[in-house]
Amino acid sequence: MGFALTDVHKNYRRRGSSVAALDGVSLSIAAGEFVAVVGPSGCGKSTLLQIVGGLLAPSSGSVSFRGDDLYARRSADDRAAVRRANMGFVFQTFNLVPYLSAMENVQLPMAITGLTEAVQSERASALLTRMGLGDRLDHRPGELSIGQQQRVALARTLANEPTVILADEPTGNLDPETGSAILDMLASIHSEGRTVVMVTHDPQAARRAKRTLRLDRGRIMSDERVG
C-alpha cells in the first residue's frame, strides 16, 4: 500500500482572504511508483508534496499512508515518527549543516534514530561512495560544488533506508549535466523498489518518471502513465 488522498483541500489566508492551494485533490500512489508532479508556479505542487509527507495538515479531506490516516488522531510527534521510519526528503535547498563534513551530515539522521557509530560510519561512507564522493568524505559543504552538495543531501536522505523519497525540485539549482546525474540516481533508487514522488518544473526531469500528475490552480488536470 502507498498513499491515498481523498477530496483534499488546503487553504491559506493571504491579505485577509482565503486562497485555495489545493482544491479537492483525490489520488492514489502505489508503493514502488515513480511519480512526477508538474504544473505552473503556485499551482499547489509543493503543498501537495508536503501534505503527502506529513509535513502540512490539509484544511479538509483525508490522507492515508499504508492504510493509516496521516493526520486524523495523530499528533505532530506521531507524524514525525512515521516520517523517520519511512520517508526521505530531497529539497532544492540542500539544508546541509555547514560546519559538519559530508560524512557527519549523512550520519546525522542515523544518530537521531540511535544507530551505533560504527553502523553510521559504514553506511555513510558507502552512500557517499555510491554518490561518487568517496574522496570527499571529510569535506564541508562550502568546500563542495553545488552538485556535490546535492549528492550529499541525497545520501543523507537514504541514510535511514526510507521506502519513500519525496523530492521538491531536486535539480532546480543544478546545471543540466549535474541535474541529469541526480535524476539517474533517483531512477536507480526507484529501481530498488522505493516510491519516488518528485515535484519539478523541468519537462526533462518529469520524463524520467513513470507517471506524471499535472496540477493547475490546485486541481489535478491530467494523470498520465508511461509503459
Protein Blocks (a to p, Z undefined) as FASTA:
>chain_A
ZZddehiacdddeehiacdfbghiacdddehiacddeddehilpmmmmmmmnopaccfbd
cddeehiafkgopafklmmmmmmmmpccddfbloiafkbcfklmmmmmmmmnopafklmm
mmmmmmmmmnopammmmpcfklpcfklmmmmmmmmmmmnopabdcdehkllmpcfklmmm
mmmmmmmmmmnopacddddfbfklmmmpmbdcddeehiafbdcdeZZ
